[in-house]
């Protein structure tokens, strides 16, 4: 009897550890799908704990990537690899020297192990992420790696996601987790929306009152807009110090993500007007806005102090953010105040603006503001990005257009040979519901559905509307997460995932590689990785 009990105990222990004893296969059908995958499933390389990761230890970036890979393999599979710099016989070898674009890579598995090559460290990082996603989730003694040759490179140079931290504020820790998720999906641009009517989030040391007073609103509307008349009665706010912004930039750069800061102007600035009412057309008072929607209170374009203010703010933005690109918003700027403002009308006369039959005088006045800001940014070695409203008064010479009101603005900008980032609201706005049954989801901006399939179906390059040369101006694609109704990290990631998986294939894959039904087959493996790293996501896909 005693022997039977011992055998039963041993069997139970075996069952409890069985998951850690068996091997599992890697699967290279990941999200986003690589451009070329040639697999030989009849042969495999066995990856086990104790094997080495080789890289050139004199290169700080390669060393960091090696450590990332070590961490991710252990988190994903339980297999602990050793760092083995300069060991040409290591199981995983990270090497530079590929004759290809900066983000391109090759990943080969054969009897010698796993060889990853790229021309630059960023390509190695992209390959390492692909390897990470190919690994089985669990705790294994070994992983079977079928022989494979992957040749991969992204379709678009700019692959971004916007997070609005002005309507609702998220901590630096949440921002870092957000960046980790972006890196997992092959994104390389984090568009950080930092200022709004409802709150100013960026510390300007020369103007400390901007965050001391402009970052806080007295309360927040409950419901879609002010028409409900119901507010929560709670003061709300927060801001990022410049040191915190630099920490976000550092963290993003280690993951080969550029941080594009947005300081919205000349509209969406009521939080700044609250602090400096002299910069408005009426003189105020201007409370930090407590409801959503578009405010008609905007910066006075005829007041010379306005440009001084913008140069002070943007000067410090350039000091903190090394990004080549600075986003100035430029959207939803009502011109009511400008039409009534003596200073704005005097500025129109001073500039000699004339009705050209295409653009109103006030639209041209906004272009003047854009021109002045762009000259300042160019002087700091930066390029200007703006929403497609910056087309209204005529584009500035080097402006980059982010097309959000459909694709029409992007097409028009491409015809003028400007770089274009396609981000149309009906395909790319992830603040909207992703399921037809709205009752099954947290509250969102609810005018239309942006499902996974809808997002996946988007084709950013429109051949029938653009010549071959103009098509080259479609520089990238971006998804946008506005946060009027997204106040908590769990809701943030629920809105983002798995739609970012769909968007990543729009950003990365050539059109002929895309297949939504196949994407749905590959998605559950990625969702297991979401579980592994501890982020929420929507479990339904439509």
C-alpha positions as CSV (number, residue, x, y, z in Angstrom):
1,X,0.0,0.0,0.0
2,X,2.8,2.4,0.9
3,X,4.5,1.7,-2.4
4,X,1.2,2.5,-4.3
5,X,1.0,5.8,-2.4
6,X,4.6,6.7,-3.3
7,X,3.9,5.8,-7.0
8,X,0.7,8.0,-7.0
9,X,2.6,10.9,-5.5
10,X,5.4,10.5,-8.1
11,X,2.8,10.3,-10.9
12,X,1.2,13.5,-9.7
13,X,4.5,15.3,-9.5
14,X,5.2,14.1,-13.1
15,X,1.9,15.5,-14.3
16,X,2.5,18.8,-12.6
17,X,5.9,19.2,-14.2
18,X,5.1,17.5,-17.5
19,X,4.6,20.9,-19.2
20,X,8.2,21.7,-18.4
21,X,9.6,18.3,-19.7
22,X,8.1,18.1,-23.2
23,X,9.3,20.0,-26.2
24,X,7.2,22.4,-28.3
25,X,7.5,23.6,-31.9
26,X,8.3,27.2,-32.9
27,X,5.9,28.7,-35.5
28,X,7.1,31.4,-37.9
29,X,3.6,32.4,-39.0
30,X,3.6,35.4,-36.8
31,X,2.0,38.9,-36.8
32,X,3.0,40.9,-38.7
33,X,3.7,38.2,-41.3
34,X,7.3,38.4,-42.7
35,X,7.7,39.1,-46.4
36,X,9.3,35.7,-47.2
37,X,9.3,32.5,-45.1
38,X,10.7,29.2,-46.4
39,X,10.3,26.4,-43.9
40,X,11.6,22.9,-43.8
41,X,9.5,21.1,-41.1
42,X,11.3,17.8,-41.7
43,X,14.4,19.0,-39.9
44,X,14.8,21.1,-36.7
45,X,17.3,22.6,-34.3
46,X,16.7,22.0,-30.6
47,X,16.9,25.1,-28.4
48,X,17.8,24.4,-24.8
49,X,18.9,26.2,-21.6
50,X,22.6,26.9,-21.4
51,X,23.0,27.6,-25.1
52,X,24.6,30.9,-26.0
53,X,23.7,34.2,-27.7
54,X,26.6,35.6,-29.6
55,X,27.1,39.3,-30.6
56,X,29.9,41.8,-30.9
57,X,30.5,42.9,-27.3
58,X,32.2,46.1,-28.4
59,X,28.8,47.4,-29.6
60,X,26.5,48.7,-26.9
61,X,23.4,48.3,-29.0
62,X,24.1,44.7,-30.0
63,X,24.9,43.9,-26.3
64,X,21.5,45.4,-25.3
65,X,19.7,43.5,-27.9
66,X,21.4,40.3,-26.8
67,X,20.2,40.9,-23.3
68,X,16.6,41.6,-24.5
69,X,16.6,38.3,-26.4
70,X,17.9,36.4,-23.3
71,X,15.1,38.0,-21.2
72,X,12.3,37.4,-23.8
73,X,13.3,33.8,-24.4
74,X,13.2,33.0,-20.7
75,X,9.9,34.9,-20.2
76,X,8.3,33.1,-23.1
77,X,9.6,29.5,-22.8
78,X,11.4,29.2,-19.5
79,X,14.6,28.5,-21.3
80,X,17.6,30.3,-19.9
81,X,20.2,31.2,-22.5
82,X,23.7,32.4,-21.8
83,X,25.3,35.6,-23.1
84,X,28.3,34.5,-25.2
85,X,29.7,37.5,-26.9
86,X,32.0,36.9,-30.0
87,X,31.3,33.1,-29.8
88,X,30.9,32.1,-33.5
89,X,29.7,28.6,-32.4
90,X,26.9,30.0,-30.2
91,X,23.3,28.6,-30.8
92,X,22.0,32.1,-31.7
93,X,24.3,34.5,-33.6
94,X,23.5,38.2,-34.0
95,X,25.7,39.8,-36.7
96,X,25.8,42.9,-38.8
97,X,26.8,43.0,-42.5
98,X,23.6,42.3,-44.5
99,X,23.4,44.4,-47.6
100,X,19.8,45.7,-47.2
101,X,17.7,48.5,-45.7
102,X,18.2,49.6,-42.1
103,X,15.2,47.6,-40.8
104,X,15.6,44.6,-43.1
105,X,16.9,41.3,-41.7
106,X,17.4,37.7,-42.4
107,X,16.7,34.9,-39.9
108,X,18.0,31.4,-40.7
109,X,17.6,28.2,-38.7
110,X,19.7,25.2,-39.7
111,X,21.9,22.6,-38.1
112,X,24.3,25.3,-36.8
113,X,21.5,27.0,-34.9
114,X,19.9,30.4,-35.4
115,X,21.6,33.1,-37.5
116,X,20.2,36.6,-37.5
117,X,21.8,39.2,-39.8
118,X,21.0,42.9,-40.6
119,X,22.8,46.0,-41.8
120,X,22.1,47.9,-38.6
121,X,21.1,47.0,-35.0
122,X,17.5,48.1,-35.6
123,X,17.2,45.3,-38.1
124,X,18.6,42.8,-35.6
125,X,16.0,44.1,-33.1
126,X,13.1,43.6,-35.5
127,X,14.4,40.0,-36.2
128,X,14.7,39.3,-32.4
129,X,11.1,40.4,-32.0
130,X,10.1,38.0,-34.8
131,X,12.0,35.1,-33.1
132,X,10.3,36.0,-29.8
133,X,6.8,35.8,-31.4
134,X,7.7,32.5,-33.1
135,X,8.5,30.8,-29.8
136,X,5.8,28.7,-28.0
137,X,4.4,30.1,-24.8
138,X,5.0,27.9,-21.8
139,X,7.8,26.3,-19.7
140,X,9.7,23.9,-21.8
141,X,12.9,21.9,-21.5
142,X,13.6,22.5,-25.2
143,X,12.0,24.1,-28.2
144,X,12.0,22.5,-31.7
145,X,13.0,25.2,-34.2
146,X,12.1,23.9,-37.7
147,X,14.7,24.9,-40.3
148,X,13.7,28.2,-41.9
149,X,14.9,31.1,-44.0
150,X,13.1,34.4,-43.4
151,X,13.9,37.5,-45.4
152,X,12.0,40.5,-44.1
153,X,11.6,44.3,-44.3
154,X,8.8,46.7,-43.5
155,X,6.7,48.1,-46.3
156,X,6.4,51.6,-44.8
157,X,9.1,53.7,-43.2
158,X,6.7,55.4,-40.7
159,X,4.7,53.0,-38.6
160,X,3.1,54.9,-35.8
161,X,0.5,54.9,-33.0
162,X,-0.8,58.0,-31.3
163,X,-1.7,58.1,-27.6
164,X,-3.6,61.0,-26.3
165,X,-2.3,61.8,-22.7
166,X,-4.0,65.2,-22.6
167,X,-7.7,64.2,-22.3
168,X,-6.7,61.6,-19.8
169,X,-3.2,61.3,-18.2
170,X,-1.2,58.1,-18.0
171,X,1.9,57.5,-15.9
172,X,5.4,57.0,-17.3
173,X,5.2,53.3,-16.3
174,X,2.0,52.9,-18.4
175,X,3.7,54.7,-21.3
176,X,6.7,52.3,-21.1
177,X,4.3,49.3,-21.2
178,X,2.6,50.9,-24.2
179,X,6.0,51.3,-25.9
180,X,6.8,47.6,-25.3
181,X,3.6,46.7,-27.0
182,X,4.4,48.9,-30.0
183,X,7.8,47.3,-30.3
184,X,6.2,43.9,-30.3
185,X,4.2,44.9,-33.3
186,X,7.1,46.4,-35.3
187,X,6.0,50.0,-34.8
188,X,8.8,52.7,-34.9
189,X,6.9,55.9,-34.1
190,X,5.2,56.9,-30.9
191,X,3.1,60.0,-31.5
192,X,2.6,61.6,-28.0
193,X,-0.3,64.0,-27.8
194,X,0.7,66.3,-24.9
195,X,-1.6,69.4,-25.0
196,X,-5.3,70.0,-25.3
197,X,-8.1,72.2,-24.2
198,X,-8.6,69.8,-21.3
199,X,-5.0,69.8,-20.0
200,X,-1.4,70.9,-20.7
201,X,1.0,67.9,-19.9
202,X,4.4,69.1,-21.0
203,X,6.6,71.0,-18.5
204,X,8.0,74.3,-19.9
205,X,10.6,75.5,-17.5
206,X,10.4,79.1,-18.8
207,X,6.7,79.1,-18.2
208,X,6.1,77.0,-15.1
209,X,2.5,78.1,-14.6
210,X,1.6,76.1,-17.8
211,X,1.7,72.9,-15.8
212,X,1.0,74.3,-12.4
213,X,-2.3,75.7,-13.5
214,X,-3.0,74.5,-17.1
215,X,-2.6,70.8,-16.3
216,X,-5.7,70.6,-14.0
217,X,-9.3,70.8,-14.8
218,X,-12.0,71.3,-12.2
219,X,-14.1,68.4,-13.2
220,X,-14.9,66.1,-16.2
221,X,-18.1,65.6,-18.1
222,X,-19.8,62.3,-17.7
223,X,-21.1,61.1,-21.1
224,X,-20.2,62.0,-24.7
225,X,-20.3,65.8,-24.4
226,X,-21.5,68.8,-22.4
227,X,-25.1,68.4,-23.4
228,X,-25.5,65.8,-20.7
229,X,-25.0,68.5,-18.1
230,X,-23.6,65.8,-15.7
231,X,-20.0,66.2,-14.3
232,X,-18.0,64.1,-11.9
233,X,-17.1,67.0,-9.6
234,X,-13.5,65.8,-9.3
235,X,-10.4,67.9,-10.0
236,X,-8.3,66.0,-12.6
237,X,-4.8,66.4,-14.0
238,X,-1.2,65.6,-14.2
239,X,1.9,66.4,-16.3
240,X,5.2,65.1,-17.3
241,X,8.4,66.8,-16.2
242,X,11.1,67.2,-18.8
243,X,13.2,64.6,-17.0
244,X,10.2,62.1,-17.3
245,X,9.9,63.0,-21.0
246,X,13.6,62.3,-21.5
247,X,13.2,59.0,-19.7
248,X,10.4,58.0,-22.1
249,X,12.6,59.1,-25.1
250,X,15.4,56.9,-23.7
251,X,13.2,53.9,-23.2
252,X,11.6,54.2,-26.6
253,X,15.0,54.6,-28.3
254,X,16.2,51.4,-26.8
255,X,13.3,49.8,-28.6
256,X,14.0,51.7,-31.8
257,X,10.9,53.8,-31.5
258,X,11.0,57.6,-32.2
259,X,8.9,59.8,-30.0
260,X,7.0,62.4,-32.0
261,X,5.7,65.1,-29.6
262,X,2.6,67.0,-30.4
263,X,1.9,70.5,-29.2
264,X,-1.4,71.4,-30.7
265,X,-1.7,74.9,-32.2
266,X,-3.3,77.3,-32.8
267,X,-6.5,75.5,-31.8
268,X,-7.0,73.0,-28.9
269,X,-5.1,75.5,-26.6
270,X,-7.7,76.5,-24.0
271,X,-5.5,75.1,-21.2
272,X,-2.7,77.5,-22.2
273,X,-5.2,80.4,-22.6
274,X,-6.4,79.7,-19.0
275,X,-2.9,80.5,-17.9
276,X,-2.2,83.3,-20.4
277,X,-5.5,84.9,-21.3
278,X,-3.7,87.7,-23.1
279,X,-2.9,85.2,-25.9
280,X,-6.6,84.8,-26.7
281,X,-8.7,87.1,-29.0
282,X,-11.1,88.1,-26.2
283,X,-8.9,88.2,-23.2
284,X,-10.8,85.5,-21.3
285,X,-11.4,84.2,-18.8
286,X,-10.7,80.7,-20.2
287,X,-11.2,77.8,-17.8
288,X,-9.4,74.6,-18.6
289,X,-12.1,72.8,-20.6
290,X,-14.1,70.2,-18.7
291,X,-16.1,68.8,-21.6
292,X,-15.1,67.3,-25.0
293,X,-15.6,68.6,-28.5
294,X,-14.0,71.6,-30.2
295,X,-13.5,75.0,-28.5
296,X,-13.8,78.2,-30.4
297,X,-11.2,79.8,-28.1
298,X,-7.9,79.6,-29.9
299,X,-4.6,81.5,-29.9
300,X,-4.7,85.0,-31.3
301,X,-2.8,85.0,-34.6
302,X,-2.6,88.7,-34.7
303,X,-0.9,89.1,-31.3
304,X,3.0,89.1,-31.6
305,X,3.1,87.6,-28.1
306,X,1.6,84.5,-29.4
307,X,4.6,83.7,-31.6
308,X,6.9,84.5,-28.7
309,X,5.0,82.0,-26.6
310,X,5.1,79.3,-29.3
311,X,8.8,79.7,-29.9
312,X,9.4,79.4,-26.1
313,X,7.4,76.2,-25.9
314,X,8.7,74.6,-29.0
315,X,12.2,75.6,-28.2
316,X,12.0,73.5,-25.0
317,X,10.2,70.7,-26.9
318,X,13.2,70.5,-29.2
319,X,15.6,70.5,-26.3
320,X,13.8,67.5,-24.8
321,X,12.8,65.5,-27.8
322,X,15.5,64.6,-30.4
323,X,12.8,63.6,-32.9
324,X,13.4,64.9,-36.4
325,X,9.6,65.5,-36.6
326,X,7.6,67.8,-34.4
327,X,3.7,67.6,-34.7
328,X,1.9,70.9,-34.4
329,X,-1.7,69.6,-34.7
330,X,-3.3,72.4,-36.8
331,X,-6.7,70.6,-36.7
332,X,-10.1,71.8,-35.7
333,X,-9.2,75.5,-35.3
334,X,-12.4,77.5,-35.6
335,X,-11.9,80.9,-37.1
336,X,-14.9,82.7,-35.4
337,X,-12.7,84.7,-33.0
338,X,-10.2,85.6,-35.8
339,X,-13.0,87.1,-37.9
340,X,-14.1,89.3,-35.0
341,X,-10.6,90.1,-33.7
342,X,-9.1,93.5,-34.6
343,X,-5.6,92.2,-34.1
344,X,-6.2,89.2,-36.4
345,X,-7.8,91.3,-39.1
346,X,-5.0,93.9,-38.8
347,X,-2.5,91.0,-39.3
348,X,-4.4,89.9,-42.4
349,X,-4.1,93.4,-43.9
350,X,-0.4,93.7,-42.8
351,X,0.4,90.4,-44.6
352,X,-1.5,91.5,-47.7
353,X,-3.6,88.4,-47.8
354,X,-6.2,88.3,-50.6
355,X,-9.2,86.2,-51.3
356,X,-8.0,83.7,-53.8
357,X,-11.3,81.9,-54.3
358,X,-9.9,78.7,-52.7
359,X,-8.8,79.7,-49.2
360,X,-10.4,82.1,-46.8
361,X,-8.4,85.0,-45.4
362,X,-8.5,83.3,-42.0
363,X,-7.3,80.0,-43.4
364,X,-4.4,81.8,-45.0
365,X,-3.7,83.4,-41.6
366,X,-3.3,80.0,-40.1
367,X,-0.9,79.1,-42.9
368,X,1.1,82.2,-41.9
369,X,1.2,80.8,-38.3
370,X,2.3,77.4,-39.7
371,X,5.0,79.1,-41.8
372,X,6.4,80.9,-38.9
373,X,6.4,77.8,-36.7
374,X,8.0,75.8,-39.5
375,X,10.8,78.3,-40.0
376,X,11.5,78.1,-36.3
377,X,11.5,74.3,-36.3
378,X,13.6,74.2,-39.4
379,X,16.1,76.4,-37.7
380,X,16.4,73.7,-35.0
381,X,16.8,71.0,-37.7
382,X,13.3,69.7,-37.4
383,X,10.4,69.0,-39.8
384,X,6.8,69.9,-39.2
385,X,3.9,67.4,-39.2
386,X,0.3,68.6,-39.1
387,X,-3.2,67.1,-39.5
388,X,-4.7,67.5,-42.9
389,X,-6.4,70.9,-42.0
390,X,-3.0,72.5,-42.7
391,X,-3.8,72.1,-46.4
392,X,-6.6,74.6,-46.0
393,X,-4.6,77.8,-46.5
394,X,-1.9,76.3,-48.7
395,X,0.9,74.0,-47.5
396,X,4.2,75.1,-46.2
397,X,7.2,73.9,-48.3
398,X,8.4,71.0,-46.2
399,X,5.3,70.1,-44.2
400,X,4.3,66.5,-43.6
401,X,0.6,65.8,-43.8
402,X,-1.2,63.4,-41.5
403,X,-4.5,62.6,-43.2
404,X,-7.2,61.9,-40.7
405,X,-10.5,63.0,-42.4
406,X,-10.4,60.1,-44.7
407,X,-7.7,59.8,-47.4
408,X,-8.6,62.9,-49.5
409,X,-6.2,65.2,-47.7
410,X,-3.4,62.7,-48.0
411,X,-4.0,62.2,-51.8
412,X,-4.0,66.0,-52.3
413,X,-0.7,66.4,-50.3
414,X,0.9,63.5,-52.3
415,X,-0.1,65.2,-55.5
416,X,1.9,68.2,-54.2
417,X,4.8,65.8,-53.5
418,X,4.6,66.2,-49.7
419,X,5.2,63.2,-47.4
420,X,2.0,61.7,-46.2
421,X,1.0,59.6,-43.2
422,X,-2.3,58.0,-43.7
423,X,-4.4,57.8,-40.6
424,X,-8.1,58.0,-41.7
425,X,-10.6,58.0,-38.9
426,X,-12.8,55.3,-40.4
427,X,-10.0,52.8,-40.5
428,X,-7.4,53.9,-37.9
429,X,-9.2,55.4,-34.9
430,X,-9.0,52.9,-32.1
431,X,-11.0,55.1,-29.7
432,X,-14.1,53.8,-31.5
433,X,-15.8,50.5,-30.8
434,X,-14.3,47.4,-32.3
435,X,-17.4,45.2,-31.9
436,X,-20.9,45.7,-33.3
437,X,-22.5,44.9,-30.0
438,X,-21.5,48.1,-28.2
439,X,-23.0,46.9,-24.9
440,X,-20.3,44.2,-24.7
441,X,-17.5,46.9,-24.6
442,X,-16.4,49.6,-22.3
443,X,-17.7,53.1,-23.2
444,X,-16.0,54.5,-26.3
445,X,-16.4,57.2,-28.9
446,X,-19.3,55.6,-30.6
447,X,-20.2,57.1,-34.0
448,X,-18.9,54.2,-36.1
449,X,-17.3,50.8,-35.7
450,X,-13.6,50.2,-36.4
451,X,-13.4,46.5,-36.2
452,X,-10.2,44.4,-36.7
453,X,-11.4,43.4,-40.2
454,X,-12.2,47.1,-41.1
455,X,-8.7,48.2,-40.0
456,X,-7.1,45.2,-41.7
457,X,-8.8,46.1,-45.0
458,X,-7.3,49.5,-45.2
459,X,-5.0,50.1,-48.2
460,X,-3.0,53.3,-47.7
461,X,-1.8,53.6,-51.3
462,X,-4.5,54.5,-53.8
463,X,-3.2,53.6,-57.3
464,X,-6.3,55.0,-59.1
465,X,-5.8,58.4,-57.6
466,X,-2.0,58.8,-57.7
467,X,0.8,58.3,-60.2
468,X,3.7,56.0,-59.4
469,X,5.8,58.9,-58.3
470,X,3.1,60.3,-56.1
471,X,2.5,56.9,-54.5
472,X,6.0,57.1,-53.2
473,X,4.9,60.1,-51.1
474,X,2.8,57.8,-48.9
475,X,5.4,57.6,-46.2
476,X,3.5,55.7,-43.5
477,X,0.4,54.7,-41.6
478,X,-0.7,55.4,-38.1
479,X,-3.4,54.3,-35.6
480,X,-4.8,56.8,-33.2
481,X,-6.0,56.3,-29.6
482,X,-7.8,59.3,-28.3
483,X,-8.8,59.2,-24.7
484,X,-12.0,61.2,-24.0
485,X,-13.5,58.0,-22.8
486,X,-10.4,56.0,-21.9
487,X,-9.2,56.8,-18.4
488,X,-7.5,53.6,-17.2
489,X,-4.6,51.5,-18.5
490,X,-6.8,48.4,-18.7
491,X,-9.2,50.2,-21.0
492,X,-6.3,51.7,-23.0
493,X,-4.9,48.2,-23.9
494,X,-8.4,46.8,-24.5
495,X,-8.9,49.5,-27.1
496,X,-5.5,48.9,-28.6
497,X,-5.4,45.1,-28.8
498,X,-5.7,43.1,-30.9
499,X,-6.5,45.9,-33.4
500,X,-2.8,46.9,-33.4
501,X,-2.1,43.4,-34.7
502,X,-4.3,44.2,-37.7
503,X,-2.7,47.6,-38.2
504,X,0.8,46.1,-37.9
505,X,0.1,44.1,-41.1
506,X,-1.2,47.2,-42.9
507,X,2.0,48.9,-41.9
508,X,4.5,46.1,-42.5
509,X,3.1,43.7,-45.1
510,X,2.9,44.1,-48.9
511,X,-0.8,44.0,-50.0
512,X,-0.4,40.6,-51.6
513,X,0.7,39.1,-48.3
514,X,-2.4,40.2,-46.5
515,X,-5.3,37.8,-45.8
516,X,-7.7,38.5,-42.9
517,X,-8.8,34.9,-42.5
518,X,-5.2,33.8,-42.3
519,X,-4.5,36.6,-39.8
520,X,-7.3,35.3,-37.6
521,X,-5.6,31.9,-37.6
522,X,-2.3,33.4,-36.6
523,X,-3.7,35.8,-34.0
524,X,-4.3,33.4,-31.0
525,X,-0.5,32.8,-30.8
526,X,0.0,36.5,-30.4
527,X,-2.7,36.8,-27.9
528,X,-0.9,34.2,-25.7
529,X,2.0,36.6,-25.7
530,X,-0.3,39.4,-24.6
531,X,-1.3,37.1,-21.7
532,X,2.4,36.4,-21.0
533,X,3.3,40.1,-20.7
534,X,0.2,40.9,-18.8
535,X,-1.8,43.3,-21.0
536,X,-5.6,43.4,-21.5
537,X,-7.1,42.9,-24.9
538,X,-10.5,42.3,-26.6
539,X,-11.0,38.6,-26.9
540,X,-13.5,38.9,-29.8
541,X,-12.5,39.6,-33.4
542,X,-14.9,40.9,-36.0
